Amino acid sequence: MKNFKTILFLAVALPLGALAQQNFIYSGIARDAQGSPLAQSSIGIEISILQDSLTGANKYTETHQVSTDPFGVFSLEVGSGALQSGAYSSIDWSGANRYIKVALDATGGSNYIDSYTTQIYRVPTATHSLKADTAMFVQNLPAYLLQDTSATNELQLLEVVGDSLNISNGNAVKLPSNNSLIYTNDGF
């Protein structure tokens, strides 16, 4: 926290891709040594992901050139900056705690001064679940389904298109257009 301070403002995951997007948004407020916001400024930001502690092993580093707003606020997408070291896709989010270290160059260059390091909570650690090899929810299924070994009565793909429920192999069921209840063998 030498000459400049960056305050963590927001870090959230954004579903930017179809499925396995691990990048996340980091926003902060860039301030000078006196605590005044660096308003309407072009700044250089270096982001590092550390393992285990505030001073842990550096697993990944990237840089960004961003602009601040009238209040010194900036945002960037962690995982999409200019790569300096490591590989973002190879970070093992399932392991120990991860920390984000932010360094700042108030002139927009690459003479970074360490500003802030904090633990990353929940995000993108939750994306580790995307690495599951298989997922099967076999809860409360009738015994005859669990014993099914037939290759001819496999699961079907269901898709709602307009007012139809389409089932793989060209089958479809027209859905009712009113709010009437449909009875199933489970109730309503």
Backbone as CSV, one residue per row, in Angstrom:
resi,resn,N_x,N_y,N_z,CA_x,CA_y,CA_z,C_x,C_y,C_z
1,MET,0.818,-1.192,0.000,0.000,0.000,0.000,0.858,1.249,0.000
2,LYS,1.920,1.227,-0.697,2.884,2.317,-0.661,2.235,3.637,-1.062
3,ASN,2.292,3.977,-2.339,1.809,5.278,-2.770,0.349,5.280,-3.204
4,PHE,-0.138,4.140,-3.537,-1.483,4.094,-4.080,-2.296,3.011,-3.400
5,LYS,-3.579,3.219,-3.377,-4.484,2.293,-2.735,-5.555,1.856,-3.715
6,THR,-5.878,0.628,-3.717,-6.999,0.147,-4.499,-7.937,-0.549,-3.536
7,ILE,-9.161,-0.171,-3.552,-10.148,-0.762,-2.652,-11.028,-1.710,-3.443
8,LEU,-11.129,-2.915,-2.952,-11.987,-3.897,-3.594,-13.409,-3.392,-3.568
9,PHE,-13.998,-3.310,-4.714,-15.352,-2.791,-4.817,-16.324,-3.902,-5.126
10,LEU,-15.935,-4.770,-6.048,-16.850,-5.810,-6.458,-16.084,-6.892,-7.191
11,ALA,-16.354,-8.133,-6.874,-15.779,-9.229,-7.641,-16.871,-10.266,-7.803
12,VAL,-17.349,-10.412,-8.995,-18.426,-11.349,-9.259,-18.114,-12.155,-10.501
13,ALA,-18.673,-13.318,-10.558,-18.532,-14.126,-11.757,-19.582,-13.698,-12.751
14,LEU,-19.221,-13.678,-14.003,-20.170,-13.370,-15.059,-20.241,-14.565,-15.987
15,PRO,-21.443,-14.974,-16.325,-21.561,-16.076,-17.277,-21.328,-15.558,-18.681
16,LEU,-20.075,-15.284,-19.046,-19.744,-14.683,-20.330,-19.722,-15.702,-21.450
17,GLY,-19.598,-16.965,-21.109,-19.564,-17.995,-22.131,-20.735,-18.928,-21.947
18,ALA,-20.799,-19.929,-22.802,-21.929,-20.837,-22.742,-21.914,-21.683,-21.489
19,LEU,-20.773,-22.250,-21.131,-20.758,-23.142,-19.987,-19.637,-22.852,-19.006
20,ALA,-18.415,-23.114,-19.395,-17.326,-23.153,-18.437,-16.513,-21.861,-18.406
21,GLN,-17.162,-20.774,-18.270,-16.454,-19.500,-18.204,-15.927,-19.296,-16.786
22,GLN,-14.631,-19.110,-16.643,-14.056,-18.928,-15.335,-13.628,-17.498,-15.078
23,ASN,-13.607,-16.661,-16.099,-13.214,-15.273,-15.880,-14.196,-14.609,-14.932
24,PHE,-13.731,-13.587,-14.240,-14.633,-12.847,-13.368,-14.263,-11.377,-13.382
25,ILE,-15.209,-10.564,-12.978,-15.039,-9.116,-12.999,-14.434,-8.657,-11.677
26,TYR,-13.432,-7.807,-11.777,-12.858,-7.158,-10.605,-13.051,-5.661,-10.809
27,SER,-13.622,-5.004,-9.830,-13.783,-3.553,-9.856,-13.141,-2.975,-8.612
28,GLY,-12.600,-1.798,-8.742,-11.951,-1.155,-7.612,-11.969,0.348,-7.763
29,ILE,-11.485,1.029,-6.773,-11.338,2.478,-6.808,-9.856,2.784,-6.712
30,ALA,-9.342,3.460,-7.722,-7.932,3.845,-7.740,-7.799,5.186,-7.022
31,ARG,-6.882,5.248,-6.056,-6.671,6.470,-5.282,-5.187,6.828,-5.252
32,ASP,-4.897,8.106,-5.074,-3.511,8.536,-4.943,-3.061,8.383,-3.494
33,ALA,-1.847,8.765,-3.204,-1.269,8.593,-1.867,-2.045,9.368,-0.797
34,GLN,-2.737,10.429,-1.197,-3.516,11.217,-0.239,-4.943,10.679,-0.085
35,GLY,-5.272,9.653,-0.818,-6.598,9.052,-0.729,-7.606,9.638,-1.695
36,SER,-7.189,10.544,-2.550,-8.100,11.128,-3.539,-8.246,10.185,-4.730
37,PRO,-9.470,10.055,-5.255,-9.679,9.186,-6.424,-8.885,9.666,-7.630
38,LEU,-8.375,8.716,-8.386,-7.708,9.027,-9.656,-8.808,9.102,-10.727
39,ALA,-9.487,10.244,-10.776,-10.651,10.429,-11.638,-10.240,10.602,-13.090
40,GLN,-11.037,9.997,-13.997,-10.860,10.139,-15.441,-9.407,9.907,-15.851
41,SER,-8.815,8.853,-15.369,-7.400,8.573,-15.627,-7.234,7.251,-16.359
42,SER,-6.189,7.164,-17.166,-5.769,5.896,-17.750,-4.729,5.318,-16.813
43,ILE,-4.990,4.116,-16.320,-4.093,3.502,-15.345,-3.692,2.106,-15.809
44,GLY,-2.556,1.631,-15.307,-2.108,0.269,-15.538,-2.392,-0.558,-14.295
45,ILE,-2.957,-1.724,-14.487,-3.274,-2.628,-13.375,-2.608,-3.967,-13.636
46,GLU,-1.959,-4.513,-12.608,-1.402,-5.861,-12.676,-2.172,-6.715,-11.679
47,ILE,-2.715,-7.818,-12.145,-3.487,-8.747,-11.317,-2.695,-10.038,-11.187
48,SER,-2.542,-10.511,-9.955,-1.897,-11.805,-9.713,-2.819,-12.669,-8.871
49,ILE,-2.820,-13.958,-9.138,-3.556,-14.933,-8.334,-2.522,-15.696,-7.520
50,LEU,-2.658,-15.603,-6.196,-1.717,-16.245,-5.276,-2.359,-17.464,-4.636
51,GLN,-1.540,-18.412,-4.258,-2.020,-19.638,-3.630,-1.746,-19.627,-2.132
52,ASP,-2.718,-20.049,-1.353,-2.602,-20.355,0.076,-2.596,-19.170,1.040
53,SER,-1.985,-18.031,0.681,-1.897,-16.935,1.641,-1.680,-15.600,0.934
54,LEU,-1.688,-14.527,1.707,-1.456,-13.184,1.173,-0.091,-13.059,0.488
55,THR,0.844,-13.911,0.897,2.190,-13.886,0.321,2.523,-15.206,-0.369
56,GLY,1.496,-15.952,-0.745,1.693,-17.277,-1.321,2.292,-17.263,-2.710
57,ALA,2.478,-18.463,-3.241,3.072,-18.641,-4.567,2.188,-17.996,-5.628
58,ASN,2.820,-17.279,-6.547,2.102,-16.629,-7.632,1.781,-17.674,-8.702
59,LYS,0.502,-17.926,-8.941,0.082,-18.921,-9.918,-0.215,-18.315,-11.285
60,TYR,-0.481,-16.993,-11.325,-0.887,-16.367,-12.584,-0.764,-14.852,-12.440
61,THR,-0.293,-14.191,-13.489,-0.228,-12.724,-13.499,-0.630,-12.229,-14.880
62,GLU,-1.430,-11.174,-14.894,-1.838,-10.526,-16.133,-1.862,-9.017,-15.913
63,THR,-1.847,-8.248,-16.990,-1.913,-6.793,-16.881,-3.075,-6.261,-17.707
64,HIS,-3.536,-5.075,-17.310,-4.643,-4.399,-17.992,-4.335,-2.912,-18.073
65,GLN,-4.774,-2.280,-19.131,-4.782,-0.832,-19.244,-6.251,-0.430,-19.198
66,VAL,-6.654,0.311,-18.181,-8.069,0.667,-18.000,-8.208,2.158,-17.739
67,SER,-9.419,2.631,-17.856,-9.739,4.030,-17.548,-10.658,4.077,-16.342
68,THR,-10.476,5.092,-15.527,-11.337,5.273,-14.362,-12.456,6.252,-14.706
69,ASP,-13.526,6.208,-13.931,-14.629,7.147,-14.111,-14.399,8.381,-13.235
70,PRO,-15.348,9.288,-13.133,-15.147,10.498,-12.329,-14.891,10.233,-10.836
71,PHE,-15.168,9.011,-10.380,-14.967,8.674,-8.974,-13.743,7.784,-8.766
72,GLY,-13.001,7.542,-9.826,-11.824,6.689,-9.735,-12.125,5.213,-9.872
73,VAL,-13.372,4.863,-10.180,-13.779,3.462,-10.289,-13.318,2.885,-11.627
74,PHE,-12.816,1.658,-11.579,-12.432,0.928,-12.789,-12.929,-0.503,-12.676
75,SER,-13.069,-1.156,-13.796,-13.458,-2.569,-13.842,-12.621,-3.272,-14.895
76,LEU,-12.371,-4.538,-14.654,-11.643,-5.349,-15.621,-12.091,-6.790,-15.473
77,GLU,-11.780,-7.585,-16.480,-12.133,-8.999,-16.464,-10.878,-9.815,-16.174
78,VAL,-10.820,-10.385,-14.975,-9.688,-11.229,-14.599,-9.755,-12.506,-15.435
79,GLY,-8.648,-12.822,-16.062,-8.571,-13.991,-16.926,-8.483,-13.607,-18.388
80,SER,-8.614,-12.311,-18.688,-8.561,-11.897,-20.091,-7.547,-10.782,-20.338
81,GLY,-6.681,-10.522,-19.361,-5.661,-9.490,-19.533,-4.475,-9.991,-20.336
82,ALA,-3.469,-9.136,-20.462,-2.235,-9.516,-21.157,-1.429,-10.437,-20.241
83,LEU,-1.234,-11.656,-20.665,-0.566,-12.676,-19.867,0.872,-12.276,-19.560
84,GLN,1.251,-12.381,-18.278,2.630,-12.133,-17.850,3.291,-13.428,-17.384
85,SER,2.530,-14.259,-16.652,3.074,-15.540,-16.206,1.935,-16.480,-15.838
86,GLY,2.207,-17.768,-15.932,1.212,-18.774,-15.587,0.186,-18.952,-16.695
87,ALA,-0.832,-19.731,-16.398,-1.946,-19.949,-17.333,-3.233,-19.934,-16.522
88,TYR,-4.102,-19.017,-16.830,-5.343,-18.881,-16.058,-6.150,-20.175,-16.068
89,SER,-6.187,-20.836,-17.217,-6.978,-22.060,-17.331,-6.409,-23.212,-16.498
90,SER,-5.157,-23.107,-16.058,-4.569,-24.199,-15.284,-4.610,-23.957,-13.773
91,ILE,-5.222,-22.862,-13.336,-5.351,-22.625,-11.893,-6.304,-23.664,-11.327
92,ASP,-5.871,-24.360,-10.306,-6.707,-25.364,-9.649,-7.510,-24.665,-8.551
93,TRP,-8.754,-24.309,-8.881,-9.602,-23.579,-7.929,-10.120,-24.482,-6.819
94,SER,-9.934,-25.801,-6.943,-10.462,-26.711,-5.933,-9.559,-26.812,-4.709
95,GLY,-8.326,-26.386,-4.839,-7.352,-26.556,-3.773,-7.519,-25.556,-2.648
96,ALA,-6.413,-25.150,-2.125,-6.377,-24.233,-0.976,-6.921,-22.862,-1.367
97,ASN,-6.904,-21.955,-0.417,-7.400,-20.609,-0.650,-6.615,-19.922,-1.764
98,ARG,-7.295,-19.048,-2.475,-6.677,-18.240,-3.512,-6.826,-16.770,-3.137
99,TYR,-5.839,-15.982,-3.530,-5.818,-14.555,-3.213,-5.600,-13.774,-4.495
100,ILE,-6.158,-12.572,-4.544,-5.939,-11.689,-5.679,-5.085,-10.524,-5.206
101,LYS,-3.994,-10.296,-5.930,-3.092,-9.189,-5.613,-3.213,-8.172,-6.739
102,VAL,-3.432,-6.911,-6.362,-3.603,-5.838,-7.333,-2.443,-4.870,-7.183
103,ALA,-1.817,-4.554,-8.305,-0.759,-3.552,-8.330,-1.180,-2.490,-9.341
104,LEU,-0.758,-1.249,-9.117,-1.253,-0.109,-9.886,-0.111,0.764,-10.381
105,ASP,-0.232,1.233,-11.618,0.618,2.301,-12.131,-0.317,3.436,-12.509
106,ALA,-0.287,4.517,-11.729,-1.216,5.634,-11.904,-0.979,6.404,-13.193
107,THR,0.176,6.194,-13.831,0.473,6.905,-15.074,0.043,6.110,-16.300
108,GLY,-0.471,4.911,-16.102,-0.905,4.076,-17.216,0.202,3.231,-17.793
109,GLY,1.356,3.260,-17.189,2.490,2.475,-17.670,2.529,1.101,-17.050
110,SER,3.758,0.594,-16.882,3.934,-0.744,-16.321,4.890,-0.735,-15.131
111,ASN,4.986,0.390,-14.449,5.783,0.495,-13.229,4.832,0.308,-12.043
112,TYR,4.441,-0.946,-11.810,3.379,-1.261,-10.855,3.847,-1.175,-9.413
113,ILE,2.964,-0.659,-8.568,3.197,-0.595,-7.126,2.112,-1.438,-6.467
114,ASP,2.530,-2.415,-5.639,1.550,-3.257,-4.957,0.588,-2.384,-4.168
115,SER,-0.706,-2.671,-4.355,-1.729,-1.857,-3.725,-2.585,-2.627,-2.734
116,TYR,-2.953,-3.847,-3.088,-3.990,-4.523,-2.310,-3.914,-6.014,-2.578
117,THR,-4.059,-6.817,-1.545,-4.175,-8.264,-1.693,-5.287,-8.728,-0.770
118,THR,-6.174,-9.551,-1.301,-7.280,-10.065,-0.493,-7.651,-11.464,-0.961
119,GLN,-8.288,-12.206,-0.083,-8.708,-13.558,-0.425,-9.883,-13.508,-1.385
120,ILE,-9.906,-14.455,-2.323,-11.038,-14.607,-3.232,-12.018,-15.558,-2.562
121,TYR,-13.221,-15.088,-2.368,-14.256,-15.911,-1.736,-15.278,-16.366,-2.762
122,ARG,-15.582,-17.640,-2.751,-16.634,-18.264,-3.533,-16.450,-18.179,-5.044
123,VAL,-15.969,-17.106,-5.551,-15.911,-16.906,-6.992,-14.469,-16.681,-7.378
124,PRO,-13.906,-17.344,-8.313,-14.457,-18.399,-9.145,-14.264,-19.798,-8.584
125,THR,-14.026,-19.919,-7.296,-13.857,-21.233,-6.698,-15.032,-22.146,-7.025
126,ALA,-16.235,-21.593,-7.075,-17.411,-22.405,-7.384,-17.333,-23.015,-8.768
127,THR,-16.561,-22.442,-9.665,-16.463,-22.996,-11.007,-15.725,-24.329,-11.026
128,HIS,-15.120,-24.701,-9.919,-14.493,-26.020,-9.855,-15.528,-27.104,-10.143
129,SER,-16.771,-26.854,-9.783,-17.811,-27.851,-10.016,-17.971,-28.153,-11.498
130,LEU,-17.529,-27.263,-12.380,-17.612,-27.507,-13.811,-16.672,-28.616,-14.260
131,LYS,-15.722,-28.993,-13.415,-14.766,-30.023,-13.781,-15.246,-31.424,-13.423
132,ALA,-16.447,-31.539,-12.890,-16.961,-32.858,-12.530,-17.022,-33.732,-13.777
133,ASP,-16.479,-34.931,-13.695,-16.488,-35.836,-14.838,-17.901,-36.298,-15.167
134,THR,-18.651,-36.650,-14.145,-20.027,-37.083,-14.354,-20.877,-36.568,-13.199
135,ALA,-22.115,-36.400,-13.488,-23.069,-36.014,-12.447,-24.337,-36.802,-12.695
136,MET,-24.810,-37.477,-11.695,-26.018,-38.263,-11.864,-26.882,-38.080,-10.625
137,PHE,-28.115,-37.732,-10.861,-29.043,-37.532,-9.760,-29.988,-38.724,-9.749
138,VAL,-29.636,-39.731,-8.986,-30.400,-40.957,-8.913,-31.095,-40.979,-7.566
139,GLN,-31.999,-40.061,-7.401,-32.659,-39.904,-6.113,-34.142,-40.188,-6.288
140,ASN,-34.680,-41.037,-5.495,-36.104,-41.375,-5.501,-36.582,-41.967,-6.822
141,LEU,-35.708,-42.654,-7.550,-36.126,-43.307,-8.777,-36.660,-44.692,-8.449
142,PRO,-37.688,-45.132,-9.187,-38.202,-46.483,-8.958,-37.117,-47.528,-9.233
143,ALA,-37.188,-48.614,-8.536,-36.173,-49.662,-8.642,-36.035,-50.181,-10.067
144,TYR,-37.165,-50.268,-10.808,-37.082,-50.806,-12.164,-36.241,-49.912,-13.085
145,LEU,-36.171,-48.601,-12.828,-35.328,-47.727,-13.633,-33.851,-47.931,-13.324
146,LEU,-33.561,-48.230,-12.088,-32.181,-48.438,-11.697,-31.636,-49.764,-12.226
147,GLN,-32.542,-50.703,-12.541,-32.126,-52.001,-13.035,-32.193,-52.093,-14.555
148,ASP,-32.521,-51.009,-15.233,-32.685,-51.006,-16.683,-31.348,-51.188,-17.385
149,THR,-31.226,-52.256,-18.175,-30.009,-52.489,-18.952,-30.300,-52.516,-20.447
150,SER,-31.509,-52.157,-20.847,-31.892,-52.182,-22.249,-31.197,-51.067,-23.021
151,ALA,-30.790,-51.381,-24.233,-30.176,-50.369,-25.099,-31.207,-49.710,-26.004
152,THR,-32.465,-50.138,-25.932,-33.476,-49.603,-26.847,-34.429,-48.606,-26.214
153,ASN,-34.417,-48.449,-24.934,-35.346,-47.513,-24.302,-34.589,-46.436,-23.511
154,GLU,-33.588,-45.865,-24.155,-32.713,-44.908,-23.473,-33.429,-43.587,-23.194
155,LEU,-32.770,-42.759,-22.416,-33.316,-41.457,-22.066,-33.527,-40.620,-23.315
156,GLN,-34.524,-39.764,-23.275,-34.875,-38.918,-24.407,-34.502,-37.469,-24.107
157,LEU,-34.236,-36.718,-25.152,-33.961,-35.295,-25.035,-35.285,-34.558,-25.127
158,LEU,-35.598,-33.738,-24.124,-36.831,-32.962,-24.101,-36.507,-31.502,-24.338
159,GLU,-37.352,-30.836,-25.138,-37.125,-29.427,-25.429,-38.475,-28.764,-25.665
160,VAL,-38.708,-27.628,-25.002,-39.932,-26.866,-25.220,-39.673,-25.881,-26.347
161,VAL,-40.477,-25.970,-27.393,-40.385,-25.060,-28.530,-41.789,-24.513,-28.772
162,GLY,-41.957,-23.214,-28.479,-43.284,-22.612,-28.636,-44.283,-23.282,-27.728
163,ASP,-45.327,-23.887,-28.327,-46.359,-24.549,-27.534,-46.228,-26.068,-27.595
164,SER,-45.026,-26.560,-27.941,-44.818,-28.002,-28.051,-43.669,-28.462,-27.167
165,LEU,-43.819,-29.656,-26.652,-42.744,-30.335,-25.940,-42.198,-31.361,-26.915
166,ASN,-41.007,-31.110,-27.458,-40.400,-32.009,-28.439,-39.568,-33.058,-27.712
167,ILE,-39.700,-34.284,-28.196,-38.974,-35.416,-27.640,-38.101,-35.956,-28.761
168,SER,-36.873,-36.387,-28.440,-35.967,-36.837,-29.494,-36.629,-37.868,-30.395
169,ASN,-36.085,-37.995,-31.575,-36.578,-38.883,-32.642,-37.881,-38.382,-33.253
170,GLY,-38.129,-37.078,-33.196,-39.249,-36.489,-33.921,-40.586,-36.510,-33.213
171,ASN,-40.680,-37.018,-32.032,-41.956,-37.032,-31.319,-42.201,-35.692,-30.648
172,ALA,-43.476,-35.308,-30.479,-43.810,-34.039,-29.839,-45.169,-34.138,-29.192
173,VAL,-45.384,-33.303,-28.206,-46.662,-33.189,-27.522,-47.017,-31.719,-27.501
174,LYS,-48.259,-31.381,-27.924,-48.698,-29.998,-27.892,-49.101,-29.668,-26.459
175,LEU,-48.574,-28.572,-25.943,-48.871,-28.141,-24.585,-50.165,-27.334,-24.567
176,PRO,-50.942,-27.432,-23.480,-52.187,-26.650,-23.412,-51.869,-25.151,-23.385
177,SER,-52.745,-24.366,-24.007,-52.520,-22.923,-24.079,-53.117,-22.179,-22.894
178,ASN,-54.004,-22.813,-22.155,-54.582,-22.139,-20.980,-53.813,-22.536,-19.732
179,ASN,-54.234,-22.073,-18.624,-53.542,-22.362,-17.364,-54.084,-23.585,-16.652
180,SER,-54.681,-24.516,-17.389,-55.243,-25.700,-16.752,-54.122,-26.586,-16.220
181,LEU,-54.439,-27.323,-15.183,-53.465,-28.233,-14.591,-53.395,-29.517,-15.391
182,ILE,-52.233,-30.062,-15.474,-52.030,-31.322,-16.170,-51.743,-32.387,-15.117
183,TYR,-52.484,-33.475,-15.150,-52.283,-34.535,-14.178,-51.159,-35.447,-14.628
184,THR,-50.274,-35.799,-13.718,-49.230,-36.787,-13.973,-49.351,-37.860,-12.914
185,ASN,-48.573,-38.913,-13.053,-48.636,-39.976,-12.062,-48.024,-39.550,-10.727
186,ASP,-47.374,-38.366,-10.678,-46.835,-37.846,-9.426,-47.790,-36.869,-8.744
187,GLY,-48.896,-36.592,-9.367,-49.827,-35.581,-8.836,-50.014,-34.510,-9.876
188,PHE,-49.802,-33.262,-9.509,-49.979,-32.162,-10.471,-48.642,-31.570,-10.843
